[in-house]
């Protein structure tokens, strides 16, 4: 295993751990003796909405700043900025 492929394996394992999977879907075997298959792409709007909901639950300056930094052009960024202004009194 090269250093580069080891890094990719580590990233996939980390992605699986973050998602709560024991084995990341991208590394899952499709059947005995078959090569691994990639999981279908996730809808990015769903992921952004989940991050927005997490920021709303935390309702901290740091949570809203992180959401805005990660998704500055998303339509939910405007609402996130309103929430940030509410917390900072601006």
N, CA, C and O atoms as a Tinker XYZ file with bonds, in Angstrom:
   360  protein
     1  N      0.851000   -1.168000    0.000000    73     2
     2  CA     0.000000    0.000000    0.000000    64     1     3
     3  C      0.896000    1.229000    0.000000    63     2     4     5
     4  O      1.796000    1.364000    0.829000    81     3
     5  N      0.635000    2.111000   -0.934000    73     3     6
     6  CA     1.416000    3.342000   -0.996000    64     5     7
     7  C      0.909000    4.321000    0.041000    63     6     8     9
     8  O     -0.184000    4.163000    0.583000    81     7
     9  N      1.714000    5.331000    0.310000    73     7    10
    10  CA     1.290000    6.351000    1.267000    64     9    11
    11  C      0.006000    7.019000    0.788000    63    10    12    13
    12  O     -0.885000    7.308000    1.587000    81    11
    13  N     -0.084000    7.262000   -0.509000    73    11    14
    14  CA    -1.265000    7.931000   -1.056000    64    13    15
    15  C     -2.520000    7.084000   -0.869000    63    14    16    17
    16  O     -3.552000    7.611000   -0.452000    81    15
    17  N     -2.459000    5.788000   -1.166000    73    15    18
    18  CA    -3.647000    4.950000   -1.012000    64    17    19
    19  C     -3.970000    4.746000    0.459000    63    18    20    21
    20  O     -5.137000    4.585000    0.818000    81    19
    21  N     -2.952000    4.749000    1.318000    73    19    22
    22  CA    -3.194000    4.656000    2.750000    64    21    23
    23  C     -3.957000    5.869000    3.247000    63    22    24    25
    24  O     -4.844000    5.750000    4.091000    81    23
    25  N     -3.611000    7.035000    2.722000    73    23    26
    26  CA    -4.305000    8.262000    3.107000    64    25    27
    27  C     -5.760000    8.201000    2.665000    63    26    28    29
    28  O     -6.652000    8.600000    3.414000    81    27
    29  N     -6.007000    7.710000    1.467000    73    27    30
    30  CA    -7.383000    7.586000    0.988000    64    29    31
    31  C     -8.168000    6.632000    1.877000    63    30    32    33
    32  O     -9.316000    6.914000    2.223000    81    31
    33  N     -7.565000    5.508000    2.249000    73    31    34
    34  CA    -8.244000    4.560000    3.128000    64    33    35
    35  C     -8.564000    5.206000    4.463000    63    34    36    37
    36  O     -9.637000    4.987000    5.024000    81    35
    37  N     -7.631000    6.004000    4.972000    73    35    38
    38  CA    -7.858000    6.670000    6.243000    64    37    39
    39  C     -9.004000    7.668000    6.118000    63    38    40    41
    40  O     -9.841000    7.771000    7.015000    81    39
    41  N     -9.044000    8.398000    5.016000    73    39    42
    42  CA   -10.117000    9.373000    4.812000    64    41    43
    43  C    -11.468000    8.687000    4.715000    63    42    44    45
    44  O    -12.452000    9.166000    5.279000    81    43
    45  N    -11.522000    7.568000    4.005000    73    43    46
    46  CA   -12.776000    6.838000    3.887000    64    45    47
    47  C    -13.217000    6.293000    5.239000    63    46    48    49
    48  O    -14.403000    6.323000    5.565000    81    47
    49  N    -12.268000    5.797000    6.025000    73    47    50
    50  CA   -12.600000    5.286000    7.349000    64    49    51
    51  C    -13.111000    6.418000    8.237000    63    50    52    53
    52  O    -14.070000    6.239000    8.987000    81    51
    53  N    -12.466000    7.588000    8.150000    73    51    54
    54  CA   -12.901000    8.745000    8.935000    64    53    55
    55  C    -14.296000    9.174000    8.513000    63    54    56    57
    56  O    -15.134000    9.485000    9.360000    81    55
    57  N    -14.550000    9.195000    7.214000    73    55    58
    58  CA   -15.879000    9.568000    6.726000    64    57    59
    59  C    -16.931000    8.600000    7.261000    63    58    60    61
    60  O    -18.030000    9.014000    7.631000    81    59
    61  N    -16.600000    7.331000    7.299000    73    59    62
    62  CA   -17.530000    6.337000    7.834000    64    61    63
    63  C    -17.763000    6.526000    9.318000    63    62    64    65
    64  O    -18.887000    6.390000    9.799000    81    63
    65  N    -16.700000    6.841000   10.044000    73    63    66
    66  CA   -16.834000    7.059000   11.482000    64    65    67
    67  C    -17.716000    8.264000   11.757000    63    66    68    69
    68  O    -18.550000    8.233000   12.661000    81    67
    69  N    -17.534000    9.331000   10.977000    73    67    70
    70  CA   -18.348000   10.528000   11.152000    64    69    71
    71  C    -19.806000   10.218000   10.853000    63    70    72    73
    72  O    -20.705000   10.701000   11.541000    81    71
    73  N    -20.036000    9.413000    9.830000    73    71    74
    74  CA   -21.408000    9.069000    9.449000    64    73    75
    75  C    -22.016000    8.008000   10.363000    63    74    76    77
    76  O    -23.203000    7.704000   10.251000    81    75
    77  N    -21.208000    7.438000   11.271000    73    75    78
    78  CA   -21.710000    6.432000   12.190000    64    77    79
    79  C    -21.721000    5.038000   11.613000    63    78    80    81
    80  O    -22.431000    4.168000   12.118000    81    79
    81  N    -20.946000    4.803000   10.561000    73    79    82
    82  CA   -20.874000    3.491000    9.931000    64    81    83
    83  C    -19.653000    2.749000   10.446000    63    82    84    85
    84  O    -18.602000    3.352000   10.665000    81    83
    85  N    -19.784000    1.472000   10.637000    73    83    86
    86  CA   -18.619000    0.671000   10.993000    64    85    87
    87  C    -17.693000    0.561000    9.787000    63    86    88    89
    88  O    -16.475000    0.670000    9.926000    81    87
    89  N    -18.256000    0.350000    8.629000    73    87    90
    90  CA   -17.502000    0.291000    7.389000    64    89    91
    91  C    -18.091000    1.328000    6.456000    63    90    92    93
    92  O    -19.275000    1.252000    6.129000    81    91
    93  N    -17.293000    2.306000    6.012000    73    91    94
    94  CA   -17.829000    3.312000    5.111000    64    93    95
    95  C    -18.456000    2.668000    3.881000    63    94    96    97
    96  O    -17.908000    1.699000    3.355000    81    95
    97  N    -19.591000    3.179000    3.409000    73    95    98
    98  CA   -20.251000    2.587000    2.249000    64    97    99
    99  C    -19.337000    2.468000    1.039000    63    98   100   101
   100  O    -19.466000    1.518000    0.268000    81    99
   101  N    -18.432000    3.396000    0.857000    73    99   102
   102  CA   -17.549000    3.355000   -0.306000    64   101   103
   103  C    -16.594000    2.179000   -0.236000    63   102   104   105
   104  O    -16.036000    1.784000   -1.260000    81   103
   105  N    -16.389000    1.607000    0.952000    73   103   106
   106  CA   -15.466000    0.493000    1.102000    64   105   107
   107  C    -16.198000   -0.833000    1.255000    63   106   108   109
   108  O    -15.562000   -1.885000    1.326000    81   107
   109  N    -17.520000   -0.796000    1.307000    73   107   110
   110  CA   -18.300000   -2.008000    1.512000    64   109   111
   111  C    -18.173000   -2.933000    0.311000    63   110   112   113
   112  O    -18.081000   -2.472000   -0.827000    81   111
   113  N    -18.167000   -4.220000    0.560000    73   111   114
   114  CA   -18.108000   -5.205000   -0.517000    64   113   115
   115  C    -19.513000   -5.411000   -1.068000    63   114   116   117
   116  O    -20.479000   -5.508000   -0.311000    81   115
   117  N    -19.616000   -5.474000   -2.377000    73   115   118
   118  CA   -20.923000   -5.678000   -2.982000    64   117   119
   119  C    -21.316000   -7.146000   -2.973000    63   118   120   121
   120  O    -22.490000   -7.464000   -3.161000    81   119
   121  N    -20.396000   -8.018000   -2.766000    73   119   122
   122  CA   -20.651000   -9.446000   -2.709000    64   121   123
   123  C    -19.339000  -10.158000   -2.524000    63   122   124   125
   124  O    -18.277000   -9.560000   -2.694000    81   123
   125  N    -19.396000  -11.424000   -2.179000    73   123   126
   126  CA   -18.173000  -12.173000   -1.933000    64   125   127
   127  C    -17.328000  -12.241000   -3.195000    63   126   128   129
   128  O    -17.798000  -12.685000   -4.242000    81   127
   129  N    -16.087000  -11.801000   -3.094000    73   127   130
   130  CA   -15.168000  -11.845000   -4.216000    64   129   131
   131  C    -15.317000  -10.697000   -5.197000    63   130   132   133
   132  O    -14.533000  -10.594000   -6.140000    81   131
   133  N    -16.302000   -9.831000   -4.998000    73   131   134
   134  CA   -16.503000   -8.693000   -5.893000    64   133   135
   135  C    -15.770000   -7.475000   -5.347000    63   134   136   137
   136  O    -15.588000   -7.355000   -4.135000    81   135
   137  N    -15.353000   -6.581000   -6.218000    73   135   138
   138  CA   -14.671000   -5.373000   -5.745000    64   137   139
   139  C    -15.631000   -4.455000   -4.996000    63   138   140   141
   140  O    -16.846000   -4.553000   -5.169000    81   139
   141  N    -15.092000   -3.565000   -4.164000    73   139   142
   142  CA   -15.951000   -2.626000   -3.444000    64   141   143
   143  C    -16.725000   -1.743000   -4.420000    63   142   144   145
   144  O    -16.252000   -1.437000   -5.514000    81   143
   145  N    -17.905000   -1.346000   -4.006000    73   143   146
   146  CA   -18.714000   -0.444000   -4.825000    64   145   147
   147  C    -18.859000    0.884000   -4.103000    63   146   148   149
   148  O    -18.820000    0.940000   -2.874000    81   147
   149  N    -19.023000    1.937000   -4.861000    73   147   150
   150  CA   -19.207000    3.269000   -4.278000    64   149   151
   151  C    -20.675000    3.457000   -3.903000    63   150   152   153
   152  O    -21.579000    3.000000   -4.603000    81   151
   153  N    -20.881000    4.127000   -2.801000    73   151   154
   154  CA   -22.233000    4.453000   -2.385000    64   153   155
   155  C    -22.781000    5.544000   -3.306000    63   154   156   157
   156  O    -22.012000    6.340000   -3.846000    81   155
   157  N    -24.097000    5.586000   -3.487000    73   155   158
   158  CA   -24.654000    6.652000   -4.323000    64   157   159
   159  C    -24.352000    8.018000   -3.705000    63   158   160   161
   160  O    -24.264000    8.152000   -2.485000    81   159
   161  N    -24.198000    9.002000   -4.543000    73   159   162
   162  CA   -23.912000   10.360000   -4.069000    64   161   163
   163  C    -25.079000   10.861000   -3.233000    63   162   164   165
   164  O    -26.243000   10.600000   -3.536000    81   163
   165  N    -24.741000   11.581000   -2.182000    73   163   166
   166  CA   -25.748000   12.128000   -1.277000    64   165   167
   167  C    -26.213000   13.481000   -1.797000    63   166   168   169
   168  O    -25.417000   14.234000   -2.359000    81   167
   169  N    -27.472000   13.793000   -1.618000    73   167   170
   170  CA   -28.017000   15.080000   -2.033000    64   169   171
   171  C    -27.368000   16.175000   -1.187000    63   170   172   173
   172  O    -27.545000   16.188000    0.031000    81   171
   173  N    -26.624000   17.089000   -1.802000    73   171   174
   174  CA   -25.922000   18.108000   -1.028000    64   173   175
   175  C    -26.860000   19.030000   -0.253000    63   174   176   177
   176  O    -26.489000   19.512000    0.817000    81   175
   177  N    -28.058000   19.285000   -0.761000    73   175   178
   178  CA   -28.993000   20.149000   -0.035000    64   177   179
   179  C    -29.454000   19.505000    1.269000    63   178   180   181
   180  O    -29.700000   20.201000    2.254000    81   179
   181  N    -29.571000   18.188000    1.278000    73   179   182
   182  CA   -29.948000   17.505000    2.511000    64   181   183
   183  C    -28.830000   17.649000    3.541000    63   182   184   185
   184  O    -29.091000   17.905000    4.716000    81   183
   185  N    -27.591000   17.485000    3.096000    73   183   186
   186  CA   -26.453000   17.622000    4.006000    64   185   187
   187  C    -26.379000   19.041000    4.571000    63   186   188   189
   188  O    -26.125000   19.218000    5.763000    81   187
   189  N    -26.596000   20.046000    3.735000    73   187   190
   190  CA   -26.564000   21.439000    4.195000    64   189   191
   191  C    -27.700000   21.681000    5.189000    63   190   192   193
   192  O    -27.498000   22.342000    6.208000    81   191
   193  N    -28.876000   21.160000    4.904000    73   191   194
   194  CA   -30.010000   21.325000    5.816000    64   193   195
   195  C    -29.707000   20.684000    7.171000    63   194   196   197
   196  O    -30.046000   21.245000    8.213000    81   195
   197  N    -29.070000   19.513000    7.157000    73   195   198
   198  CA   -28.712000   18.856000    8.419000    64   197   199
   199  C    -27.710000   19.695000    9.207000    63   198   200   201
   200  O    -27.803000   19.784000   10.431000    81   199
   201  N    -26.750000   20.311000    8.510000    73   199   202
   202  CA   -25.797000   21.182000    9.193000    64   201   203
   203  C    -26.502000   22.421000    9.756000    63   202   204   205
   204  O    -26.188000   22.874000   10.856000    81   203
   205  N    -27.442000   22.956000    9.004000    73   203   206
   206  CA   -28.204000   24.113000    9.481000    64   205   207
   207  C    -28.997000   23.738000   10.737000    63   206   208   209
   208  O    -29.028000   24.493000   11.709000    81   207
   209  N    -29.631000   22.572000   10.706000    73   207   210
   210  CA   -30.408000   22.118000   11.864000    64   209   211
   211  C    -29.508000   21.932000   13.085000    63   210   212   213
   212  O    -29.908000   22.245000   14.207000    81   211
   213  N    -28.302000   21.427000   12.870000    73   211   214
   214  CA   -27.355000   21.257000   13.974000    64   213   215
   215  C    -26.942000   22.616000   14.543000    63   214   216   217
   216  O    -26.822000   22.768000   15.758000    81   215
   217  N    -26.725000   23.596000   13.674000    73   215   218
   218  CA   -26.384000   24.946000   14.132000    64   217   219
   219  C    -27.552000   25.538000   14.917000    63   218   220   221
   220  O    -27.352000   26.213000   15.926000    81   219
   221  N    -28.753000   25.284000   14.454000    73   219   222
   222  CA   -29.945000   25.791000   15.150000    64   221   223
   223  C    -30.059000   25.157000   16.541000    63   222   224   225
   224  O    -30.376000   25.842000   17.513000    81   223
   225  N    -29.799000   23.848000   16.634000    73   223   226
   226  CA   -29.871000   23.190000   17.948000    64   225   227
   227  C    -28.802000   23.745000   18.888000    63   226   228   229
   228  O    -29.074000   23.972000   20.067000    81   227
   229  N    -27.595000   23.963000   18.380000    73   227   230
   230  CA   -26.516000   24.498000   19.212000    64   229   231
   231  C    -26.780000   25.958000   19.547000    63   230   232   233
   232  O    -26.557000   26.396000   20.676000    81   231
   233  N    -27.252000   26.699000   18.567000    73   231   234
   234  CA   -27.579000   28.121000   18.702000    64   233   235
   235  C    -26.474000   28.899000   19.419000    63   234   236   237
   236  O    -26.722000   29.607000   20.395000    81   235
   237  N    -25.255000   28.748000   18.911000    73   235   238
   238  CA   -24.110000   29.490000   19.442000    64   237   239
   239  C    -23.495000   30.310000   18.316000    63   238   240   241
   240  O    -23.691000   30.017000   17.136000    81   239
   241  N    -22.749000   31.341000   18.700000    73   239   242
   242  CA   -22.053000   32.157000   17.704000    64   241   243
   243  C    -21.134000   31.276000   16.870000    63   242   244   245
   244  O    -21.088000   31.402000   15.646000    81   243
   245  N    -20.410000   30.392000   17.527000    73   243   246
   246  CA   -19.469000   29.519000   16.812000    64   245   247
   247  C    -20.191000   28.624000   15.793000    63   246   248   249
   248  O    -19.715000   28.457000   14.671000    81   247
   249  N    -21.324000   28.058000   16.176000    73   247   250
   250  CA   -22.071000   27.167000   15.269000    64   249   251
   251  C    -22.552000   27.924000   14.035000    63   250   252   253
   252  O    -22.435000   27.429000   12.914000    81   251
   253  N    -23.099000   29.135000   14.245000    73   251   254
   254  CA   -23.584000   29.909000   13.104000    64   253   255
   255  C    -22.428000   30.391000   12.235000    63   254   256   257
   256  O    -22.546000   30.394000   11.010000    81   255
   257  N    -21.312000   30.799000   12.842000    73   255   258
   258  CA   -20.151000   31.226000   12.056000    64   257   259
   259  C    -19.622000   30.077000   11.198000    63   258   260   261
   260  O    -19.264000   30.272000   10.037000    81   259
   261  N    -19.576000   28.889000   11.776000    73   259   262
   262  CA   -19.102000   27.727000   11.028000    64   261   263
   263  C    -20.021000   27.426000    9.849000    63   262   264   265
   264  O    -19.549000   27.159000    8.744000    81   263
   265  N    -21.330000   27.467000   10.082000    73   263   266
   266  CA   -22.272000   27.206000    8.986000    64   265   267
   267  C    -22.073000   28.222000    7.866000    63   266   268   269
   268  O    -22.008000   27.852000    6.694000    81   267
   269  N    -21.975000   29.497000    8.222000    73   267   270
   270  CA   -21.813000   30.552000    7.218000    64   269   271
   271  C    -20.492000   30.390000    6.467000    63   270   272   273
   272  O    -20.435000   30.587000    5.253000    81   271
   273  N    -19.438000   30.031000    7.189000    73   271   274
   274  CA   -18.136000   29.841000    6.545000    64   273   275
   275  C    -18.166000   28.668000    5.564000    63   274   276   277
   276  O    -17.541000   28.726000    4.505000    81   275
   277  N    -18.882000   27.618000    5.913000    73   275   278
   278  CA   -18.937000   26.434000    5.049000    64   277   279
   279  C    -19.897000   26.602000    3.874000    63   278   280   281
   280  O    -19.701000   25.987000    2.826000    81   279
   281  N    -20.931000   27.427000    4.035000    73   279   282
   282  CA   -21.971000   27.542000    3.008000    64   281   283
   283  C    -22.342000   29.001000    2.755000    63   282   284   285
   284  O    -23.515000   29.353000    2.874000    81   283
   285  N    -21.390000   29.856000    2.411000    73   283   286
   286  CA   -21.680000   31.288000    2.284000    64   285   287
   287  C    -22.681000   31.636000    1.186000    63   286   288   289
   288  O    -23.365000   32.655000    1.281000    81   287
   289  N    -22.779000   30.815000    0.152000    73   287   290
   290  CA   -23.659000   31.112000   -0.979000    64   289   291
   291  C    -24.983000   30.356000   -0.940000    63   290   292   293
   292  O    -25.824000   30.524000   -1.823000    81   291
   293  N    -25.166000   29.531000    0.075000    73   291   294
   294  CA   -26.404000   28.756000    0.168000    64   293   295
   295  C    -27.536000   29.669000    0.648000    63   294   296   297
   296  O    -27.292000   30.570000    1.450000    81   295
   297  N    -28.759000   29.456000    0.179000    73   295   298
   298  CA   -29.879000   30.292000    0.624000    64   297   299
   299  C    -30.058000   30.315000    2.147000    63   298   300   301
   300  O    -30.536000   31.313000    2.685000    81   299
   301  N    -29.690000   29.250000    2.847000    73   299   302
   302  CA   -29.836000   29.240000    4.302000    64   301   303
   303  C    -28.804000   30.120000    5.010000    63   302   304   305
   304  O    -28.945000   30.398000    6.200000    81   303
   305  N    -27.778000   30.556000    4.294000    73   303   306
   306  CA   -26.756000   31.415000    4.910000    64   305   307
   307  C    -27.367000   32.743000    5.363000    63   306   308   309
   308  O    -26.945000   33.306000    6.373000    81   307
   309  N    -28.344000   33.238000    4.632000    73   307   310
   310  CA   -28.995000   34.503000    5.028000    64   309   311
   311  C    -29.678000   34.340000    6.382000    63   310   312   313
   312  O    -29.532000   35.197000    7.253000    81   311
   313  N    -30.413000   33.260000    6.567000    73   311   314
   314  CA   -31.061000   33.021000    7.860000    64   313   315
   315  C    -30.018000   32.792000    8.952000    63   314   316   317
   316  O    -30.195000   33.230000   10.089000    81   315
   317  N    -28.935000   32.107000    8.604000    73   315   318
   318  CA   -27.859000   31.891000    9.574000    64   317   319
   319  C    -27.246000   33.220000   10.006000    63   318   320   321
   320  O    -26.919000   33.400000   11.180000    81   319
   321  N    -27.091000   34.142000    9.073000    73   319   322
   322  CA   -26.547000   35.457000    9.417000    64   321   323
   323  C    -27.508000   36.220000   10.324000    63   322   324   325
   324  O    -27.070000   36.939000   11.221000    81   323
   325  N    -28.798000   36.073000   10.103000    73   323   326
   326  CA   -29.780000   36.709000   10.980000    64   325   327
   327  C    -29.670000   36.147000   12.402000    63   326   328   329
   328  O    -29.742000   36.890000   13.381000    81   327
   329  N    -29.497000   34.850000   12.499000    73   327   330
   330  CA   -29.357000   34.217000   13.812000    64   329   331
   331  C    -28.067000   34.675000   14.487000    63   330   332   333
   332  O    -28.041000   34.905000   15.696000    81   331
   333  N    -27.006000   34.806000   13.708000    73   331   334
   334  CA   -25.736000   35.283000   14.250000    64   333   335
   335  C    -25.866000   36.719000   14.761000    63   334   336   337
   336  O    -25.366000   37.047000   15.837000    81   335
   337  N    -26.535000   37.565000   13.991000    73   335   338
   338  CA   -26.748000   38.965000   14.432000    64   337   339
   339  C    -27.593000   39.010000   15.713000    63   338   340   341
   340  O    -27.348000   39.822000   16.605000    81   339
   341  N    -28.580000   38.129000   15.783000    73   339   342
   342  CA   -29.425000   38.063000   16.985000    64   341   343
   343  C    -28.566000   37.753000   18.217000    63   342   344   345
   344  O    -28.735000   38.364000   19.272000    81   343
   345  N    -27.648000   36.800000   18.068000    73   343   346
   346  CA   -26.813000   36.408000   19.206000    64   345   347
   347  C    -25.772000   37.446000   19.577000    63   346   348   349
   348  O    -25.423000   37.595000   20.748000    81   347
   349  N    -25.272000   38.172000   18.567000    73   347   350
   350  CA   -24.210000   39.141000   18.835000    64   349   351
   351  C    -24.748000   40.540000   19.087000    63   350   352   353
   352  O    -23.992000   41.444000   19.444000    81   351
   353  N    -26.047000   40.723000   18.902000    73   351   354
   354  CA   -26.643000   42.028000   19.138000    64   353   355
   355  C    -26.328000   43.062000   18.074000    63   354   356   357
   356  O    -26.403000   44.264000   18.329000    81   355
   357  N    -25.977000   42.604000   16.889000    73   355   358
   358  CA   -25.646000   43.530000   15.793000    64   357   359
   359  C    -26.831000   43.758000   14.894000    63   358   360
   360  O    -26.733000   44.507000   13.922000    81   359
